Amino acid sequence: MTEFRRWCDAVTDQVRFRPDRRAIAAELTAHYHDHVQALERVGYDRKLAPRRALAAKAAPEEVGRALDHLHTP
């Protein structure tokens, strides 16, 4: 399991409304990949860009709690 996947799982674990978890994970993944690609475009090494993109993310619990407030039935 990648570091990003662990981060993403930790985020979605905070969301109590389970039906939204898959969509949240998909959106987080898309944002992550966009960030990695943007870093590569400005010259980051392909091996370093994913780590840098993940390092720029907030703590998963913090992100998850915020998303939990937005995704309630």
Distance bins in CASP14 RR format, pairs under 12 A and 6 or more apart:
PFRMAT RR
TARGET T0000
AUTHOR 0000-0000-0000
RMODE 2
METHOD distances of the structure
MODEL  1
1 7 0 0 0 0 0 1 0 0 0 0 0
1 8 0 0 0 0 1 0 0 0 0 0 0
1 9 0 0 0 0 1 0 0 0 0 0 0
1 10 0 0 0 0 0 1 0 0 0 0 0
2 8 0 0 0 0 1 0 0 0 0 0 0
2 9 0 0 0 0 0 1 0 0 0 0 0
2 29 0 0 0 0 0 1 0 0 0 0 0
2 32 0 0 0 0 0 1 0 0 0 0 0
2 33 0 0 0 0 0 1 0 0 0 0 0
2 36 0 0 0 0 0 1 0 0 0 0 0
2 50 0 0 0 0 1 0 0 0 0 0 0
2 51 0 0 0 0 0 1 0 0 0 0 0
2 53 0 0 0 0 0 1 0 0 0 0 0
2 54 0 0 0 0 1 0 0 0 0 0 0
3 9 0 0 0 0 0 1 0 0 0 0 0
3 10 0 0 0 0 0 1 0 0 0 0 0
3 32 0 0 0 0 0 1 0 0 0 0 0
3 50 1 0 0 1 0 0 0 0 0 0 0
3 51 1 0 0 1 0 0 0 0 0 0 0
3 52 0 0 0 0 0 1 0 0 0 0 0
3 53 0 0 0 0 0 1 0 0 0 0 0
3 54 1 0 1 0 0 0 0 0 0 0 0
3 55 0 0 0 0 1 0 0 0 0 0 0
3 57 0 0 0 0 0 1 0 0 0 0 0
3 60 0 0 0 0 0 1 0 0 0 0 0
4 10 0 0 0 0 0 1 0 0 0 0 0
4 11 0 0 0 0 0 1 0 0 0 0 0
4 25 0 0 0 0 0 1 0 0 0 0 0
4 28 0 0 0 0 1 0 0 0 0 0 0
4 29 1 0 0 1 0 0 0 0 0 0 0
4 30 0 0 0 0 0 1 0 0 0 0 0
4 31 0 0 0 0 0 1 0 0 0 0 0
4 32 1 0 1 0 0 0 0 0 0 0 0
4 33 0 0 0 0 1 0 0 0 0 0 0
4 35 0 0 0 0 0 1 0 0 0 0 0
4 36 0 0 0 0 1 0 0 0 0 0 0
4 49 0 0 0 0 0 1 0 0 0 0 0
4 50 1 0 0 1 0 0 0 0 0 0 0
4 51 0 0 0 0 1 0 0 0 0 0 0
4 52 0 0 0 0 0 1 0 0 0 0 0
4 53 1 0 0 1 0 0 0 0 0 0 0
4 54 1 0 1 0 0 0 0 0 0 0 0
4 55 0 0 0 0 0 1 0 0 0 0 0
4 56 0 0 0 0 0 1 0 0 0 0 0
4 57 0 0 0 0 1 0 0 0 0 0 0
4 60 0 0 0 0 0 1 0 0 0 0 0
5 11 0 0 0 0 0 1 0 0 0 0 0
5 12 0 0 0 0 0 1 0 0 0 0 0
5 25 0 0 0 0 1 0 0 0 0 0 0
5 28 0 0 0 0 0 1 0 0 0 0 0
5 29 0 0 0 0 1 0 0 0 0 0 0
5 32 0 0 0 0 1 0 0 0 0 0 0
5 50 0 0 0 0 0 1 0 0 0 0 0
5 54 0 0 0 0 0 1 0 0 0 0 0
5 60 0 0 0 0 0 1 0 0 0 0 0
6 12 0 0 0 0 0 1 0 0 0 0 0
6 13 0 0 0 0 0 1 0 0 0 0 0
6 54 0 0 0 0 1 0 0 0 0 0 0
6 57 0 0 0 0 0 1 0 0 0 0 0
6 60 0 0 0 0 1 0 0 0 0 0 0
7 13 0 0 0 0 0 1 0 0 0 0 0
7 14 0 0 0 0 0 1 0 0 0 0 0
7 25 0 0 0 0 0 1 0 0 0 0 0
7 28 0 0 0 0 1 0 0 0 0 0 0
7 29 0 0 0 0 0 1 0 0 0 0 0
7 31 0 0 0 0 0 1 0 0 0 0 0
7 32 0 0 0 0 1 0 0 0 0 0 0
7 50 0 0 0 0 0 1 0 0 0 0 0
7 51 0 0 0 0 0 1 0 0 0 0 0
7 53 0 0 0 0 0 1 0 0 0 0 0
7 54 1 0 0 1 0 0 0 0 0 0 0
7 55 0 0 0 0 0 1 0 0 0 0 0
7 56 0 0 0 0 0 1 0 0 0 0 0
7 57 1 0 0 1 0 0 0 0 0 0 0
7 58 0 0 0 0 1 0 0 0 0 0 0
7 59 0 0 0 0 1 0 0 0 0 0 0
7 60 1 0 1 0 0 0 0 0 0 0 0
7 61 0 0 0 0 0 1 0 0 0 0 0
7 62 0 0 0 0 0 1 0 0 0 0 0
7 63 0 0 0 0 1 0 0 0 0 0 0
7 64 0 0 0 0 0 1 0 0 0 0 0
8 14 0 0 0 0 0 1 0 0 0 0 0
8 15 0 0 0 0 0 1 0 0 0 0 0
8 21 0 0 0 0 1 0 0 0 0 0 0
8 22 0 0 0 0 0 1 0 0 0 0 0
8 24 0 0 0 0 1 0 0 0 0 0 0
8 25 1 0 1 0 0 0 0 0 0 0 0
8 26 0 0 0 0 1 0 0 0 0 0 0
8 27 0 0 0 0 0 1 0 0 0 0 0
8 28 1 0 1 0 0 0 0 0 0 0 0
8 29 1 0 0 1 0 0 0 0 0 0 0
8 30 0 0 0 0 0 1 0 0 0 0 0
8 31 0 0 0 0 0 1 0 0 0 0 0
8 32 1 0 0 1 0 0 0 0 0 0 0
8 33 0 0 0 0 0 1 0 0 0 0 0
8 54 0 0 0 0 1 0 0 0 0 0 0
8 57 0 0 0 0 1 0 0 0 0 0 0
8 60 1 0 0 1 0 0 0 0 0 0 0
8 63 0 0 0 0 1 0 0 0 0 0 0
8 64 0 0 0 0 0 1 0 0 0 0 0
8 67 0 0 0 0 0 1 0 0 0 0 0
9 15 0 0 0 0 0 1 0 0 0 0 0
9 21 0 0 0 0 1 0 0 0 0 0 0
9 22 0 0 0 0 0 1 0 0 0 0 0
9 24 0 0 0 0 0 1 0 0 0 0 0
9 25 1 0 0 1 0 0 0 0 0 0 0
9 28 0 0 0 0 0 1 0 0 0 0 0
9 29 0 0 0 0 0 1 0 0 0 0 0
9 60 0 0 0 0 1 0 0 0 0 0 0
9 61 0 0 0 0 0 1 0 0 0 0 0
9 63 0 0 0 0 0 1 0 0 0 0 0
9 64 0 0 0 0 0 1 0 0 0 0 0
10 21 0 0 0 0 0 1 0 0 0 0 0
10 25 0 0 0 0 0 1 0 0 0 0 0
10 28 0 0 0 0 0 1 0 0 0 0 0
10 54 0 0 0 0 0 1 0 0 0 0 0
10 57 0 0 0 0 0 1 0 0 0 0 0
10 58 0 0 0 0 0 1 0 0 0 0 0
10 59 0 0 0 0 1 0 0 0 0 0 0
10 60 1 1 0 0 0 0 0 0 0 0 0
10 61 1 0 0 1 0 0 0 0 0 0 0
10 62 0 0 0 0 0 1 0 0 0 0 0
10 63 0 0 0 0 1 0 0 0 0 0 0
10 64 1 0 0 1 0 0 0 0 0 0 0
10 65 0 0 0 0 0 1 0 0 0 0 0
10 67 0 0 0 0 0 1 0 0 0 0 0
11 20 0 0 0 0 0 1 0 0 0 0 0
11 21 0 0 0 0 1 0 0 0 0 0 0
11 24 1 0 0 1 0 0 0 0 0 0 0
11 25 1 0 0 1 0 0 0 0 0 0 0
11 27 0 0 0 0 0 1 0 0 0 0 0
11 28 1 0 0 1 0 0 0 0 0 0 0
11 29 0 0 0 0 0 1 0 0 0 0 0
11 31 0 0 0 0 0 1 0 0 0 0 0
11 32 0 0 0 0 0 1 0 0 0 0 0
11 54 0 0 0 0 0 1 0 0 0 0 0
11 57 0 0 0 0 1 0 0 0 0 0 0
11 58 0 0 0 0 1 0 0 0 0 0 0
11 59 0 0 0 0 1 0 0 0 0 0 0
11 60 1 0 1 0 0 0 0 0 0 0 0
11 61 0 0 0 0 1 0 0 0 0 0 0
11 62 0 0 0 0 1 0 0 0 0 0 0
11 63 1 0 1 0 0 0 0 0 0 0 0
11 64 1 0 1 0 0 0 0 0 0 0 0
11 65 0 0 0 0 1 0 0 0 0 0 0
11 66 0 0 0 0 1 0 0 0 0 0 0
11 67 1 0 0 1 0 0 0 0 0 0 0
11 68 0 0 0 0 1 0 0 0 0 0 0
11 71 0 0 0 0 0 1 0 0 0 0 0
12 18 0 0 0 0 1 0 0 0 0 0 0
12 19 0 0 0 0 0 1 0 0 0 0 0
12 20 0 0 0 0 1 0 0 0 0 0 0
12 21 1 0 1 0 0 0 0 0 0 0 0
12 22 0 0 0 0 1 0 0 0 0 0 0
12 23 0 0 0 0 1 0 0 0 0 0 0
12 24 1 0 1 0 0 0 0 0 0 0 0
12 25 1 0 1 0 0 0 0 0 0 0 0
12 26 0 0 0 0 0 1 0 0 0 0 0
12 27 0 0 0 0 0 1 0 0 0 0 0
12 28 1 0 0 1 0 0 0 0 0 0 0
12 29 0 0 0 0 0 1 0 0 0 0 0
12 60 0 0 0 0 1 0 0 0 0 0 0
12 61 0 0 0 0 0 1 0 0 0 0 0
12 63 0 0 0 0 1 0 0 0 0 0 0
12 64 1 0 0 1 0 0 0 0 0 0 0
12 65 0 0 0 0 0 1 0 0 0 0 0
12 67 0 0 0 0 1 0 0 0 0 0 0
12 68 0 0 0 0 1 0 0 0 0 0 0
12 71 0 0 0 0 1 0 0 0 0 0 0
13 21 0 0 0 0 1 0 0 0 0 0 0
13 24 0 0 0 0 0 1 0 0 0 0 0
13 25 0 0 0 0 0 1 0 0 0 0 0
13 60 0 0 0 0 1 0 0 0 0 0 0
13 61 0 0 0 0 1 0 0 0 0 0 0
13 63 0 0 0 0 0 1 0 0 0 0 0
13 64 1 0 0 1 0 0 0 0 0 0 0
13 65 0 0 0 0 0 1 0 0 0 0 0
13 67 0 0 0 0 0 1 0 0 0 0 0
13 68 0 0 0 0 1 0 0 0 0 0 0
14 20 0 0 0 0 0 1 0 0 0 0 0
14 21 0 0 0 0 1 0 0 0 0 0 0
14 24 0 0 0 0 1 0 0 0 0 0 0
14 59 0 0 0 0 0 1 0 0 0 0 0
14 60 1 0 0 1 0 0 0 0 0 0 0
14 61 1 0 0 1 0 0 0 0 0 0 0
14 62 0 0 0 0 1 0 0 0 0 0 0
14 63 1 0 0 1 0 0 0 0 0 0 0
14 64 1 1 0 0 0 0 0 0 0 0 0
14 65 1 0 1 0 0 0 0 0 0 0 0
14 66 0 0 0 0 1 0 0 0 0 0 0
14 67 1 0 0 1 0 0 0 0 0 0 0
14 68 1 0 1 0 0 0 0 0 0 0 0
14 69 0 0 0 0 1 0 0 0 0 0 0
14 70 0 0 0 0 0 1 0 0 0 0 0
14 71 0 0 0 0 1 0 0 0 0 0 0
15 21 1 0 1 0 0 0 0 0 0 0 0
15 22 0 0 0 0 0 1 0 0 0 0 0
15 23 0 0 0 0 0 1 0 0 0 0 0
15 24 1 0 0 1 0 0 0 0 0 0 0
15 25 0 0 0 0 1 0 0 0 0 0 0
15 27 0 0 0 0 0 1 0 0 0 0 0
15 28 0 0 0 0 0 1 0 0 0 0 0
15 60 0 0 0 0 0 1 0 0 0 0 0
15 61 0 0 0 0 0 1 0 0 0 0 0
15 63 0 0 0 0 1 0 0 0 0 0 0
15 64 1 0 0 1 0 0 0 0 0 0 0
15 65 0 0 0 0 1 0 0 0 0 0 0
15 66 0 0 0 0 1 0 0 0 0 0 0
15 67 1 0 1 0 0 0 0 0 0 0 0
15 68 1 0 1 0 0 0 0 0 0 0 0
15 69 0 0 0 0 1 0 0 0 0 0 0
15 70 0 0 0 0 1 0 0 0 0 0 0
15 71 1 0 1 0 0 0 0 0 0 0 0
15 72 0 0 0 0 1 0 0 0 0 0 0
15 73 0 0 0 0 0 1 0 0 0 0 0
16 24 0 0 0 0 0 1 0 0 0 0 0
16 64 0 0 0 0 0 1 0 0 0 0 0
16 65 0 0 0 0 0 1 0 0 0 0 0
16 67 0 0 0 0 0 1 0 0 0 0 0
16 68 1 0 1 0 0 0 0 0 0 0 0
16 69 0 0 0 0 0 1 0 0 0 0 0
16 70 0 0 0 0 0 1 0 0 0 0 0
16 71 0 0 0 0 1 0 0 0 0 0 0
16 72 1 0 0 1 0 0 0 0 0 0 0
16 73 0 0 0 0 1 0 0 0 0 0 0
17 23 0 0 0 0 0 1 0 0 0 0 0
17 24 0 0 0 0 1 0 0 0 0 0 0
17 64 0 0 0 0 0 1 0 0 0 0 0
17 67 0 0 0 0 1 0 0 0 0 0 0
17 68 1 0 0 1 0 0 0 0 0 0 0
17 69 0 0 0 0 0 1 0 0 0 0 0
17 70 0 0 0 0 1 0 0 0 0 0 0
17 71 1 0 1 0 0 0 0 0 0 0 0
17 72 1 0 1 0 0 0 0 0 0 0 0
17 73 1 0 1 0 0 0 0 0 0 0 0
18 24 0 0 0 0 0 1 0 0 0 0 0
18 25 0 0 0 0 0 1 0 0 0 0 0
18 68 0 0 0 0 0 1 0 0 0 0 0
18 71 0 0 0 0 1 0 0 0 0 0 0
18 72 0 0 0 0 0 1 0 0 0 0 0
18 73 0 0 0 0 0 1 0 0 0 0 0
19 71 0 0 0 0 1 0 0 0 0 0 0
19 72 0 0 0 0 0 1 0 0 0 0 0
19 73 0 0 0 0 1 0 0 0 0 0 0
20 26 0 0 0 0 0 1 0 0 0 0 0
20 27 0 0 0 0 0 1 0 0 0 0 0
20 28 0 0 0 0 0 1 0 0 0 0 0
20 64 0 0 0 0 0 1 0 0 0 0 0
20 67 0 0 0 0 1 0 0 0 0 0 0
20 68 0 0 0 0 1 0 0 0 0 0 0
20 69 0 0 0 0 0 1 0 0 0 0 0
20 70 0 0 0 0 1 0 0 0 0 0 0
20 71 1 0 1 0 0 0 0 0 0 0 0
20 72 0 0 0 0 1 0 0 0 0 0 0
20 73 0 0 0 0 1 0 0 0 0 0 0
21 27 0 0 0 0 0 1 0 0 0 0 0
21 28 0 0 0 0 0 1 0 0 0 0 0
21 64 0 0 0 0 0 1 0 0 0 0 0
21 67 0 0 0 0 1 0 0 0 0 0 0
21 68 0 0 0 0 0 1 0 0 0 0 0
21 71 0 0 0 0 1 0 0 0 0 0 0
22 28 0 0 0 0 0 1 0 0 0 0 0
22 29 0 0 0 0 0 1 0 0 0 0 0
22 71 0 0 0 0 0 1 0 0 0 0 0
23 29 0 0 0 0 0 1 0 0 0 0 0
23 30 0 0 0 0 0 1 0 0 0 0 0
23 67 0 0 0 0 0 1 0 0 0 0 0
23 70 0 0 0 0 0 1 0 0 0 0 0
23 71 0 0 0 0 1 0 0 0 0 0 0
24 30 0 0 0 0 0 1 0 0 0 0 0
24 31 0 0 0 0 0 1 0 0 0 0 0
24 60 0 0 0 0 0 1 0 0 0 0 0
24 63 0 0 0 0 1 0 0 0 0 0 0
24 64 0 0 0 0 1 0 0 0 0 0 0
24 66 0 0 0 0 0 1 0 0 0 0 0
24 67 1 0 1 0 0 0 0 0 0 0 0
24 68 0 0 0 0 1 0 0 0 0 0 0
24 70 0 0 0 0 1 0 0 0 0 0 0
24 71 1 0 0 1 0 0 0 0 0 0 0
25 31 0 0 0 0 0 1 0 0 0 0 0
25 32 0 0 0 0 0 1 0 0 0 0 0
25 60 0 0 0 0 0 1 0 0 0 0 0
25 63 0 0 0 0 0 1 0 0 0 0 0
25 64 0 0 0 0 0 1 0 0 0 0 0
25 67 0 0 0 0 0 1 0 0 0 0 0
25 71 0 0 0 0 0 1 0 0 0 0 0
26 32 0 0 0 0 0 1 0 0 0 0 0
26 33 0 0 0 0 0 1 0 0 0 0 0
27 33 0 0 0 0 0 1 0 0 0 0 0
27 34 0 0 0 0 0 1 0 0 0 0 0
27 63 0 0 0 0 0 1 0 0 0 0 0
27 67 0 0 0 0 1 0 0 0 0 0 0
27 70 0 0 0 0 0 1 0 0 0 0 0
27 71 0 0 0 0 0 1 0 0 0 0 0
28 34 0 0 0 0 0 1 0 0 0 0 0
28 35 0 0 0 0 0 1 0 0 0 0 0
28 53 0 0 0 0 0 1 0 0 0 0 0
28 54 0 0 0 0 0 1 0 0 0 0 0
28 57 0 0 0 0 1 0 0 0 0 0 0
28 58 0 0 0 0 0 1 0 0 0 0 0
28 60 0 0 0 0 1 0 0 0 0 0 0
28 63 0 0 0 0 1 0 0 0 0 0 0
28 64 0 0 0 0 1 0 0 0 0 0 0
28 67 0 0 0 0 1 0 0 0 0 0 0
29 35 0 0 0 0 0 1 0 0 0 0 0
29 36 0 0 0 0 0 1 0 0 0 0 0
29 50 0 0 0 0 0 1 0 0 0 0 0
29 53 0 0 0 0 0 1 0 0 0 0 0
29 54 0 0 0 0 0 1 0 0 0 0 0
29 57 0 0 0 0 0 1 0 0 0 0 0
30 36 0 0 0 0 0 1 0 0 0 0 0
30 37 0 0 0 0 0 1 0 0 0 0 0
31 37 0 0 0 0 0 1 0 0 0 0 0
31 38 0 0 0 0 0 1 0 0 0 0 0
31 53 0 0 0 0 1 0 0 0 0 0 0
31 54 0 0 0 0 0 1 0 0 0 0 0
31 56 0 0 0 0 0 1 0 0 0 0 0
31 57 0 0 0 0 1 0 0 0 0 0 0
31 63 0 0 0 0 0 1 0 0 0 0 0
32 38 0 0 0 0 0 1 0 0 0 0 0
32 39 0 0 0 0 0 1 0 0 0 0 0
32 49 0 0 0 0 0 1 0 0 0 0 0
32 50 0 0 0 0 1 0 0 0 0 0 0
32 51 0 0 0 0 0 1 0 0 0 0 0
32 52 0 0 0 0 0 1 0 0 0 0 0
32 53 1 0 1 0 0 0 0 0 0 0 0
32 54 1 0 0 1 0 0 0 0 0 0 0
32 55 0 0 0 0 0 1 0 0 0 0 0
32 56 0 0 0 0 1 0 0 0 0 0 0
32 57 1 0 0 1 0 0 0 0 0 0 0
32 63 0 0 0 0 0 1 0 0 0 0 0
33 39 0 0 0 0 0 1 0 0 0 0 0
33 40 0 0 0 0 0 1 0 0 0 0 0
33 49 0 0 0 0 0 1 0 0 0 0 0
33 50 0 0 0 0 1 0 0 0 0 0 0
33 53 0 0 0 0 1 0 0 0 0 0 0
33 54 0 0 0 0 0 1 0 0 0 0 0
34 40 0 0 0 0 0 1 0 0 0 0 0
34 41 0 0 0 0 0 1 0 0 0 0 0
34 49 0 0 0 0 0 1 0 0 0 0 0
34 53 0 0 0 0 1 0 0 0 0 0 0
34 56 0 0 0 0 0 1 0 0 0 0 0
35 41 0 0 0 0 0 1 0 0 0 0 0
35 42 0 0 0 0 0 1 0 0 0 0 0
35 44 0 0 0 0 0 1 0 0 0 0 0
35 49 0 0 0 0 1 0 0 0 0 0 0
35 50 0 0 0 0 1 0 0 0 0 0 0
35 51 0 0 0 0 0 1 0 0 0 0 0
35 52 0 0 0 0 1 0 0 0 0 0 0
35 53 1 0 1 0 0 0 0 0 0 0 0
35 54 0 0 0 0 1 0 0 0 0 0 0
35 55 0 0 0 0 0 1 0 0 0 0 0
35 56 1 0 0 1 0 0 0 0 0 0 0
35 57 0 0 0 0 1 0 0 0 0 0 0
36 42 0 0 0 0 0 1 0 0 0 0 0
36 43 0 0 0 0 0 1 0 0 0 0 0
36 44 0 0 0 0 1 0 0 0 0 0 0
36 45 0 0 0 0 0 1 0 0 0 0 0
36 46 0 0 0 0 1 0 0 0 0 0 0
36 47 0 0 0 0 0 1 0 0 0 0 0
36 48 0 0 0 0 1 0 0 0 0 0 0
36 49 1 0 1 0 0 0 0 0 0 0 0
36 50 1 0 1 0 0 0 0 0 0 0 0
36 51 0 0 0 0 1 0 0 0 0 0 0
36 52 0 0 0 0 1 0 0 0 0 0 0
36 53 1 0 1 0 0 0 0 0 0 0 0
36 54 0 0 0 0 1 0 0 0 0 0 0
36 55 0 0 0 0 0 1 0 0 0 0 0
36 56 0 0 0 0 0 1 0 0 0 0 0
36 57 0 0 0 0 0 1 0 0 0 0 0
37 43 0 0 0 0 0 1 0 0 0 0 0
37 44 0 0 0 0 1 0 0 0 0 0 0
37 46 0 0 0 0 0 1 0 0 0 0 0
37 49 1 0 0 1 0 0 0 0 0 0 0
37 50 0 0 0 0 0 1 0 0 0 0 0
37 53 0 0 0 0 1 0 0 0 0 0 0
38 44 0 0 0 0 1 0 0 0 0 0 0
38 49 0 0 0 0 1 0 0 0 0 0 0
38 52 0 0 0 0 0 1 0 0 0 0 0
38 53 0 0 0 0 1 0 0 0 0 0 0
38 56 0 0 0 0 0 1 0 0 0 0 0
39 45 0 0 0 0 1 0 0 0 0 0 0
39 46 0 0 0 0 1 0 0 0 0 0 0
39 47 0 0 0 0 0 1 0 0 0 0 0
39 48 1 0 0 1 0 0 0 0 0 0 0
39 49 1 0 1 0 0 0 0 0 0 0 0
39 50 0 0 0 0 1 0 0 0 0 0 0
39 51 0 0 0 0 1 0 0 0 0 0 0
39 52 1 0 1 0 0 0 0 0 0 0 0
39 53 1 0 0 1 0 0 0 0 0 0 0
39 54 0 0 0 0 0 1 0 0 0 0 0
39 55 0 0 0 0 0 1 0 0 0 0 0
39 56 0 0 0 0 1 0 0 0 0 0 0
40 46 1 0 0 1 0 0 0 0 0 0 0
40 47 0 0 0 0 0 1 0 0 0 0 0
40 48 0 0 0 0 1 0 0 0 0 0 0
40 49 1 0 1 0 0 0 0 0 0 0 0
40 50 0 0 0 0 1 0 0 0 0 0 0
40 52 0 0 0 0 0 1 0 0 0 0 0
40 53 0 0 0 0 1 0 0 0 0 0 0
41 49 0 0 0 0 1 0 0 0 0 0 0
42 48 0 0 0 0 0 1 0 0 0 0 0
42 49 0 0 0 0 1 0 0 0 0 0 0
42 52 0 0 0 0 0 1 0 0 0 0 0
43 49 0 0 0 0 1 0 0 0 0 0 0
43 52 0 0 0 0 0 1 0 0 0 0 0
44 50 0 0 0 0 1 0 0 0 0 0 0
44 51 0 0 0 0 1 0 0 0 0 0 0
44 52 1 0 0 1 0 0 0 0 0 0 0
44 53 0 0 0 0 1 0 0 0 0 0 0
44 55 0 0 0 0 0 1 0 0 0 0 0
44 56 0 0 0 0 0 1 0 0 0 0 0
45 51 0 0 0 0 1 0 0 0 0 0 0
45 52 0 0 0 0 1 0 0 0 0 0 0
46 52 0 0 0 0 0 1 0 0 0 0 0
46 53 0 0 0 0 0 1 0 0 0 0 0
48 54 0 0 0 0 0 1 0 0 0 0 0
48 55 0 0 0 0 0 1 0 0 0 0 0
49 55 0 0 0 0 0 1 0 0 0 0 0
49 56 0 0 0 0 0 1 0 0 0 0 0
50 56 0 0 0 0 0 1 0 0 0 0 0
50 57 0 0 0 0 0 1 0 0 0 0 0
51 57 0 0 0 0 0 1 0 0 0 0 0
54 60 0 0 0 0 0 1 0 0 0 0 0
56 63 0 0 0 0 0 1 0 0 0 0 0
57 63 1 0 0 1 0 0 0 0 0 0 0
57 64 0 0 0 0 0 1 0 0 0 0 0
58 64 0 0 0 0 1 0 0 0 0 0 0
58 65 0 0 0 0 0 1 0 0 0 0 0
58 66 0 0 0 0 1 0 0 0 0 0 0
58 67 0 0 0 0 0 1 0 0 0 0 0
59 65 0 0 0 0 1 0 0 0 0 0 0
59 66 0 0 0 0 0 1 0 0 0 0 0
60 66 0 0 0 0 0 1 0 0 0 0 0
60 67 0 0 0 0 0 1 0 0 0 0 0
60 68 0 0 0 0 0 1 0 0 0 0 0
61 67 0 0 0 0 0 1 0 0 0 0 0
61 68 0 0 0 0 0 1 0 0 0 0 0
62 68 0 0 0 0 0 1 0 0 0 0 0
62 69 0 0 0 0 0 1 0 0 0 0 0
63 69 0 0 0 0 0 1 0 0 0 0 0
63 70 0 0 0 0 0 1 0 0 0 0 0
64 70 0 0 0 0 1 0 0 0 0 0 0
64 71 0 0 0 0 1 0 0 0 0 0 0
65 71 0 0 0 0 0 1 0 0 0 0 0
END
